[in-house]
Amino acid sequence: MNRGRMWTVARTDLLQLFQARDFWIPMGALGAIFFLVIPVILLLSITSVGDIAAVQQLSDAVAILPASAQAKIPSVTSGGSEVSDAGRAAYALAVYLLAPVAVVVPLTISTAVGAATIVGERERGTGEFLAHSPADVTEIYVGKLIASIVPGYATALVGFGIYSLIVNLTVGPEVGGWFFPTEQWWLLMLLVVPPFVLLTLSLVLRLSARVKSTAAAQQASGLVTLPLIIVAYSQSTGALLDSPSVTVGIGLAAWALALFSLIVNIRSVTRARLLGVGDEQ
Amino acid sequence: MSDPLPPALVDLRGVHRSFGDVAALTALDLQATEGAITVLLGPNGAGKTTAIRMITGALRPDAGTVRVFGMDPAVDGEAVRLRCGVVSAKPALYDRLSGWDNLRYSAELYGMGRHVDDRIASCATRFGIEGALDQQVGGFSTGMKTRLALTRSILHDPDLLLYDEPTSGLDPESAYAVLDLIRQMSSDGRTVIMCTHLLAEAEGLADRIIVLEDGTSVLAGTHEELARRYWPEAMVRIATEDPAAVEVLRGAPGVLGIGGDGVAEIRLDDPARVPDLVTALAASGARITRVEPHRPTLEDVYFAIRQERRTAPAPGAPPPPPGGGGPRAAEVVS
């Protein structure tokens, strides 16, 4: 495989995406809603506004968390003062309950990109250019996979940075200082989320290579992505609630599954499919 | 059948290709010689585009052999495609990218690296679009898109150019310019294979014509060879003030027959006899108003082929040509 050509395909696809305002404005908006707007409203309503009902509901939710997770919620600050109920509720919200947004955002964005990536070449007629080019179909597949993963994962990482800042600024004073990201959030973002994105995209690109239109690709991708989002959501939450070794285990298992899916699907792009004339290996 | 042509740069023999139940190519034979412009001529659905796709290895044949530069594109696809420049029926450009970025993308895929701006600029200048390269391609006119696609096709200095209806959708002036550029590229020593269903376009351009129909090549040769197949004798049209005056030519040396209505159509064994006929007519006192050697156009030839195919008694059985007997200069390939 010629890596130069693979990166060329990836870079050109990304360049096209960022030339399209109709793509990156909704992408930015989605990231902002999940990583900025919702956390700011929820955390400020607890820590600054002192919404009693919200604090009570969160305290009830904290009570049903596993004991190991509850034990990590600080009750005393480093200065020796007691952490308020609002502070403990905000900590639990920030660390445990908002975790799945880190999964939902990259999967949603990357799926939207990936679903259109190959069938889109066919619809625009540019598949003909790629089919006649010296690029190997594997280079095209991997290049497009990278170009589909990068926008979602990059948005998630940037959002994660912003989210960390918000959490530390709003909850940090309540619990005695900046504490976020926790060790398990690092593991979640760097070890658990990427393989779930890769797994999903490897399947979505296969669909994109096989269906006849972008609309059909979006529909079919939804069917694949929704269960994966649910699995990723539950696994991410579990990873955060349990010990770091469990998080690592979940991450490694997800990587193994993702790599298997990649190997199975890497040949799903064929020149005949780029031309839109049917199947051929 | 003997092949009088030099070794073919592109050589397809007995190629079959189906898409489901639809046969796109059926025993296609196609040869293109180095440095020549070969035009694939045929109606929509004749198999021209599929033939181009076979040549680059974008599609593989179900049966038959494909050799390009002596290689099998199904095996040595990358090596073959690196030496081909393709313009497909739709220009296949990325509308959201600028002209520069479209060309850089191609340059990188063809292994030219990222520092190719000088090469891009010189190629774009050749096609007259150097001033538009900064613009997004989505805003280009059809003619500009075609020029950009042509620029992209020669960027990596290919040996073989494959053009699939490159003048489709262009106004006459732009089409003429594109054909002129194709002629120039052939004169640079490149081999060109071009698909078209526009007869006038093929007539002015082709060194060799291959007529395709229903996925197979029905006839191949130069324009003259194809014309001779259907009009084996030379013909001259002569008009006189008194139409009966031409009767004096009956029995004259080299005259094979006189027909026509109003304007005499005189079949000859050799076009060089035309001055003798004119002299004989003038000596007889006839007043000549017009002398026109008849050279069948490609359109004449094409419709003769089509008519022959329609009236063929059985598939594969060569029917008698409409112009009578005589030598078969063109190569009947099916």
Interface residues (C-beta under 8 A of the other chain):
Chain A: G4 R5 T8 V9 T12 L15 Q16 Q19 A20 R124 G125 T126 G127 E128 F129 A131 H132 S133 P134 A135 D136 R271 A272 L274 L275 V277 G278 E280
Chain B: F19 G20 R53 T56 G57 A58 L59 R60 G77 E78 R81 L82 C84 V86 S88 K90 P91 A92 L93 Y94 D95 R96 L97 D101 Y105 S106 E108 L109 Y110 G111 Q136 L162
